[in-house]
Amino acid sequence: MRIITRYILGELLKPFFFGLFAFCGIMLGGALVDLIEFAGRYQLSISVLLRLFIFRIPETVALGSPMAMLLATLIGLGNITGHSETIAMQAGGVSFNRIALPVLITGLVVSGVSILVNETIVPPANRLYNLEKAQARSVQPQGVLRQYFFTDQDKDGVKRLIYAEEYYPAQERLVKVVIQEMQNNEVKKAIFADEVLWAEDKEFWFFKEGVIYNYEGEKVVPLRLAQGNYPTGLTRTPREVRQLALDPEDMSWSELNWYIKNGSNLKNVEELRVMLHQKISIPFASFFFALLGLPLGLQPQRRTSSAGFGLSLLFIFIYYVLMGFGTYLGQSGLLSPFIAAWMQNFILGGYGFYHFMKAAN
């Protein structure tokens, strides 16, 4: 049985990596064209252009993995079935479910790795990408930022999570602020203040009055402060604070979840909740694509690699159409955010599961 498992995995991994390079290459090619145009407009050096390109790779790989998994299932299993090897396996006592198991496990592993990459690598890479572009354009603070959020972190990890209902860059002022100080991914202190201001002479942010909550194990000790200037611990300059502002699309699941919970006046909360669930549902598409491709790949007929590639593109197109439709329904409040974000997985996965059970029986 181990020999069969290794053989099936070998037939899957070759088209998987081919598909990963192909789909990522297409997406990165389009990104590179845009970056070259951006570099020409702002007279950027080759090293800056290369850094910007590298920062786009993690997100592209995470997006390309489900597509590659579908292609691997259709082509890999199609090759085995086309040479009547599945018939020989079943004649030798290997059940349909036993043949399918390595494929489903592979889809599950790819989904897990994609979620891990989305949580740990993609957000900081996108943050560095946006910061590099902002520095290249020499963006100056202007206008008012609503629902402002960013993470203050160093090589040891996240130090602080900062949320403000409004940020006035020209006045170097944050309004209705929540600052959570972190240590080993645990909240150690929280500051709630109406205003946080920048002290130019001392180069730190302070609040005039507010409440500090110290977390000591299971105990929470509140301390109300008034009539004075109290440091927040945040030493980022106003320019850095402006540049480090995160777009919700560039947040990890945990960052976005914190942002939604701490944003008291969010106007686009339904949109953000759909986005939150999509941060898991989109990477998890690898498993559902494996489930979808299984009965199609194991059909007893010859299929060329080009036919498998074309079928992959068709289902990927259907997937994104369903995802767009679900996103619209979720943002409009017509569907719950969870159903809206997972709708395309449930529909295509359900279709695949139905044909899988027919083939298994």
GUDREN-949177 format. One record per residue (C-alpha): x, y, z; residue number from 0. Coordinates in Angstrom, 3 decimals, m for minus. Layout:
N
px:py:pz:k
X:Y:Z:NUM $
...
//
This chain:
361
px:py:pz:k
0.000:0.000:0.000:0 $
2.871:2.356:0.749:1 $
4.200:1.804:m2.769:2 $
0.816:2.795:m4.246:3 $
0.655:5.874:m2.014:4 $
4.161:6.971:m3.046:5 $
3.335:6.351:m6.689:6 $
0.103:8.406:m6.566:7 $
1.893:11.217:m4.712:8 $
4.641:11.204:m7.324:9 $
2.080:11.509:m10.111:10 $
0.404:14.388:m8.254:11 $
3.465:16.424:m7.287:12 $
4.907:16.743:m10.808:13 $
1.851:18.521:m12.295:14 $
1.338:20.374:m8.986:15 $
4.713:22.120:m9.181:16 $
4.261:22.648:m12.909:17 $
0.887:24.299:m12.248:18 $
2.292:26.326:m9.353:19 $
5.067:27.745:m11.536:20 $
2.677:28.288:m14.447:21 $
m0.087:30.099:m12.530:22 $
2.335:32.059:m10.339:23 $
4.393:32.940:m13.401:24 $
1.332:34.399:m15.137:25 $
0.348:36.461:m12.080:26 $
3.901:37.592:m11.308:27 $
4.442:38.489:m14.968:28 $
1.532:40.933:m14.810:29 $
2.806:42.311:m11.485:30 $
6.300:42.769:m12.951:31 $
4.957:44.809:m15.871:32 $
3.186:47.138:m13.407:33 $
6.323:47.393:m11.247:34 $
8.534:48.249:m14.225:35 $
6.120:51.031:m15.148:36 $
6.136:52.222:m11.500:37 $
9.952:52.069:m11.360:38 $
10.243:54.114:m14.544:39 $
7.842:56.746:m13.251:40 $
9.730:57.251:m9.962:41 $
13.270:56.544:m11.222:42 $
13.789:53.506:m8.983:43 $
16.963:51.442:m8.943:44 $
17.096:47.773:m9.977:45 $
17.567:46.731:m6.323:46 $
14.344:48.500:m5.264:47 $
12.468:46.965:m8.202:48 $
13.790:43.528:m7.250:49 $
12.714:43.951:m3.611:50 $
9.218:45.000:m4.660:51 $
8.991:41.960:m6.924:52 $
10.153:39.597:m4.150:53 $
7.573:41.031:m1.730:54 $
4.792:40.028:m4.172:55 $
5.858:36.374:m4.316:56 $
4.358:35.021:m1.025:57 $
0.818:36.220:m1.762:58 $
1.051:34.962:m5.345:59 $
2.178:31.506:m4.210:60 $
m0.693:31.353:m1.687:61 $
m3.202:32.263:m4.428:62 $
m1.667:29.893:m6.981:63 $
m1.589:26.808:m4.736:64 $
m5.329:25.928:m4.984:65 $
m5.189:26.296:m8.776:66 $
m2.110:24.065:m8.905:67 $
m3.850:21.473:m6.714:68 $
m6.792:21.251:m9.105:69 $
m4.472:20.902:m12.094:70 $
m2.418:18.233:m10.291:71 $
m5.531:16.204:m9.478:72 $
m6.908:16.321:m13.021:73 $
m3.624:15.677:m14.846:74 $
m1.976:13.365:m12.296:75 $
m4.974:11.083:m11.871:76 $
m5.812:11.445:m15.555:77 $
m2.395:10.001:m16.471:78 $
m2.888:7.058:m14.113:79 $
m6.407:6.359:m15.383:80 $
m5.407:6.848:m19.028:81 $
m2.937:3.966:m18.745:82 $
m5.569:1.751:m17.020:83 $
m3.474:1.660:m13.852:84 $
m6.453:2.367:m11.589:85 $
m8.249:m0.621:m13.126:86 $
m5.198:m2.772:m12.359:87 $
m5.088:m1.436:m8.788:88 $
m8.761:m2.204:m8.203:89 $
m8.352:m5.637:m9.754:90 $
m5.561:m6.198:m7.215:91 $
m7.883:m5.377:m4.316:92 $
m7.162:m1.659:m3.900:93 $
m10.416:0.184:m3.250:94 $
m11.465:3.457:m4.852:95 $
m11.316:5.170:m1.456:96 $
m7.752:3.927:m0.918:97 $
m6.700:5.470:m4.246:98 $
m8.437:8.734:m3.351:99 $
m7.002:9.035:0.179:100 $
m3.502:10.342:m0.774:101 $
m5.112:12.963:m3.030:102 $
m7.426:14.272:m0.296:103 $
m4.600:14.311:2.270:104 $
m2.408:16.230:m0.181:105 $
m5.202:18.767:m0.718:106 $
m5.573:19.123:3.049:107 $
m1.821:19.623:3.544:108 $
m1.629:22.211:0.758:109 $
m4.583:24.055:2.341:110 $
m2.877:24.024:5.742:111 $
0.401:25.320:4.328:112 $
m1.443:28.049:2.389:113 $
m3.244:29.199:5.551:114 $
0.073:29.228:7.439:115 $
1.748:31.282:4.697:116 $
m1.218:33.687:4.634:117 $
m0.964:34.217:8.397:118 $
2.806:34.438:8.848:119 $
4.521:35.500:5.613:120 $
2.010:37.308:3.397:121 $
1.030:40.172:5.801:122 $
4.617:41.317:6.580:123 $
5.594:40.924:2.910:124 $
2.645:43.103:1.825:125 $
3.513:45.584:4.579:126 $
7.100:45.864:3.318:127 $
5.817:46.163:m0.260:128 $
3.524:49.083:0.630:129 $
6.220:50.742:2.745:130 $
8.769:50.456:m0.069:131 $
6.334:51.977:m2.560:132 $
5.427:54.775:m0.150:133 $
9.109:55.613:0.376:134 $
9.715:55.559:m3.373:135 $
6.901:58.041:m3.893:136 $
8.025:60.105:m0.856:137 $
4.441:60.141:0.375:138 $
3.780:63.064:2.713:139 $
1.062:62.884:5.384:140 $
m2.120:64.571:4.253:141 $
m5.863:64.189:4.678:142 $
m7.649:62.272:7.425:143 $
m7.378:58.499:7.783:144 $
m10.512:56.774:9.048:145 $
m10.440:53.484:10.943:146 $
m6.657:53.573:11.229:147 $
m4.811:50.401:12.260:148 $
m1.248:49.133:12.236:149 $
1.055:46.736:14.087:150 $
4.284:47.891:15.676:151 $
6.727:45.009:15.471:152 $
10.410:44.135:15.375:153 $
12.487:40.993:14.806:154 $
11.053:39.468:18.013:155 $
7.469:39.784:16.786:156 $
4.473:42.039:17.389:157 $
5.051:44.618:20.157:158 $
1.834:46.648:19.867:159 $
m1.483:46.731:18.074:160 $
m2.727:50.280:17.503:161 $
m6.227:51.243:16.452:162 $
m7.664:54.766:16.086:163 $
m11.031:55.853:14.766:164 $
m9.306:58.787:13.030:165 $
m5.737:59.874:12.311:166 $
m4.860:63.471:11.385:167 $
m1.356:63.345:9.846:168 $
m1.028:67.132:9.506:169 $
m1.669:67.546:13.256:170 $
0.153:64.323:14.200:171 $
m2.894:63.316:16.223:172 $
m4.749:60.022:16.751:173 $
m8.357:60.125:17.996:174 $
m10.260:57.481:20.030:175 $
m7.270:55.178:20.405:176 $
m6.769:51.610:21.627:177 $
m3.180:50.394:22.103:178 $
m2.501:46.813:23.136:179 $
1.031:45.907:24.214:180 $
1.979:42.319:23.399:181 $
4.480:39.864:24.786:182 $
4.759:36.301:23.468:183 $
1.474:36.850:21.575:184 $
m0.349:37.740:24.818:185 $
m1.802:41.124:25.779:186 $
0.082:42.547:28.769:187 $
m1.278:46.100:28.802:188 $
m4.039:48.059:27.055:189 $
m4.346:51.834:26.773:190 $
m7.652:53.536:25.978:191 $
m7.370:57.265:25.254:192 $
m9.418:59.955:23.523:193 $
m6.311:61.463:21.912:194 $
m2.702:60.466:21.272:195 $
m0.256:63.193:20.186:196 $
3.341:63.338:18.966:197 $
5.989:65.034:21.154:198 $
8.501:66.416:18.644:199 $
11.188:67.267:21.194:200 $
11.145:63.850:22.906:201 $
10.215:61.796:19.827:202 $
7.446:59.660:21.307:203 $
3.638:59.534:21.314:204 $
1.744:60.493:24.482:205 $
m1.848:60.734:25.703:206 $
m3.217:63.424:28.007:207 $
m5.781:61.310:29.829:208 $
m7.097:57.807:29.576:209 $
m7.276:54.373:31.177:210 $
m4.513:51.767:31.371:211 $
m5.415:48.107:31.951:212 $
m2.567:45.907:33.203:213 $
m3.082:42.183:32.689:214 $
m1.508:40.124:35.473:215 $
m2.383:36.504:34.800:216 $
m6.157:36.259:35.079:217 $
m6.321:39.591:36.931:218 $
m6.975:42.931:35.192:219 $
m5.833:46.043:37.056:220 $
m7.311:49.335:35.733:221 $
m5.574:52.677:36.252:222 $
m7.225:55.972:35.262:223 $
m4.861:58.823:34.420:224 $
m5.724:62.512:33.964:225 $
m4.117:65.983:33.879:226 $
m0.744:65.033:32.479:227 $
1.206:63.738:29.499:228 $
1.742:59.980:29.596:229 $
3.953:58.021:27.169:230 $
2.327:55.277:25.102:231 $
5.563:53.392:24.463:232 $
5.194:53.957:20.720:233 $
8.339:55.591:19.292:234 $
7.559:55.355:15.586:235 $
7.795:58.740:13.864:236 $
4.628:60.281:12.370:237 $
5.952:59.475:8.902:238 $
6.432:55.825:9.849:239 $
2.991:55.722:11.475:240 $
1.476:57.046:8.255:241 $
3.362:54.575:6.091:242 $
2.664:51.575:8.303:243 $
m1.109:51.985:8.148:244 $
m2.528:48.651:7.093:245 $
m5.133:48.024:4.484:246 $
m7.528:45.325:5.787:247 $
m6.674:43.223:2.726:248 $
m3.051:43.123:3.890:249 $
m3.867:42.001:7.444:250 $
m3.606:38.470:8.745:251 $
m6.726:36.742:10.082:252 $
m5.835:37.591:13.680:253 $
m5.069:41.252:12.860:254 $
m8.305:41.690:10.930:255 $
m10.306:39.951:13.652:256 $
m8.822:42.352:16.237:257 $
m9.522:45.297:13.929:258 $
m13.202:44.348:13.571:259 $
m13.676:43.795:17.323:260 $
m11.986:47.061:18.334:261 $
m13.450:49.310:15.635:262 $
m16.501:50.821:17.310:263 $
m17.714:52.853:14.309:264 $
m16.771:50.685:11.343:265 $
m18.972:51.578:8.386:266 $
m17.927:48.590:6.230:267 $
m18.144:45.904:8.891:268 $
m20.012:43.400:6.651:269 $
m17.338:43.733:3.987:270 $
m14.629:43.169:6.593:271 $
m16.372:40.115:8.048:272 $
m16.628:38.523:4.609:273 $
m12.938:39.319:4.059:274 $
m12.118:37.734:7.439:275 $
m13.725:34.414:6.491:276 $
m12.152:34.524:3.019:277 $
m8.701:34.545:4.603:278 $
m9.402:30.908:5.509:279 $
m11.838:29.862:2.762:280 $
m9.610:30.841:m0.193:281 $
m6.492:28.941:0.978:282 $
m8.731:26.012:1.953:283 $
m9.902:25.790:m1.672:284 $
m7.012:23.357:m2.303:285 $
m8.866:20.630:m0.419:286 $
m12.161:21.299:m2.200:287 $
m10.389:21.385:m5.580:288 $
m8.841:17.998:m4.774:289 $
m12.320:16.684:m3.933:290 $
m13.661:18.183:m7.167:291 $
m10.869:16.824:m9.350:292 $
m10.882:13.294:m7.923:293 $
m13.942:11.814:m9.696:294 $
m13.106:13.714:m12.890:295 $
m9.489:12.555:m12.904:296 $
m10.435:8.944:m12.168:297 $
m12.998:8.670:m14.956:298 $
m12.076:5.686:m17.157:299 $
m11.212:7.678:m20.280:300 $
m8.081:9.088:m21.878:301 $
m7.508:12.801:m21.332:302 $
m4.529:14.782:m22.601:303 $
m2.626:17.196:m20.355:304 $
m3.936:20.109:m22.400:305 $
m7.514:18.948:m21.767:306 $
m6.777:18.770:m18.032:307 $
m5.289:22.264:m18.145:308 $
m8.351:23.597:m19.975:309 $
m10.726:21.924:m17.516:310 $
m8.744:23.468:m14.636:311 $
m9.111:26.940:m16.117:312 $
m12.856:26.390:m16.549:313 $
m13.381:25.421:m12.903:314 $
m11.098:28.213:m11.682:315 $
m13.198:30.687:m13.670:316 $
m16.407:29.247:m12.162:317 $
m14.820:29.391:m8.702:318 $
m14.017:33.105:m8.962:319 $
m17.422:33.937:m10.449:320 $
m19.107:32.199:m7.496:321 $
m16.716:33.915:m5.079:322 $
m17.529:37.327:m6.545:323 $
m21.259:36.616:m6.327:324 $
m20.943:35.386:m2.743:325 $
m18.857:38.421:m1.761:326 $
m21.528:40.731:m3.154:327 $
m24.309:38.916:m1.247:328 $
m22.281:38.969:1.956:329 $
m21.371:42.637:1.740:330 $
m25.010:43.476:1.002:331 $
m26.139:41.615:4.111:332 $
m28.199:39.114:2.101:333 $
m26.033:36.203:3.289:334 $
m24.106:35.657:6.487:335 $
m20.385:36.480:6.074:336 $
m19.429:32.844:6.696:337 $
m21.769:31.434:4.007:338 $
m20.799:34.214:1.580:339 $
m17.081:33.512:1.981:340 $
m17.380:29.711:1.762:341 $
m20.162:29.486:m0.847:342 $
m17.870:28.695:m3.804:343 $
m16.095:25.982:m1.794:344 $
m19.356:24.387:m0.703:345 $
m20.883:24.419:m4.216:346 $
m17.860:23.023:m6.088:347 $
m16.926:20.754:m3.195:348 $
m20.502:19.466:m3.010:349 $
m20.481:18.798:m6.745:350 $
m17.216:16.931:m6.391:351 $
m18.415:14.973:m3.340:352 $
m21.586:13.874:m5.161:353 $
m19.607:12.470:m8.106:354 $
m17.017:11.050:m5.730:355 $
m19.689:9.017:m3.908:356 $
m21.137:7.857:m7.246:357 $
m17.722:6.706:m8.403:358 $
m16.962:5.058:m5.046:359 $
m20.198:3.067:m5.219:360 $
//
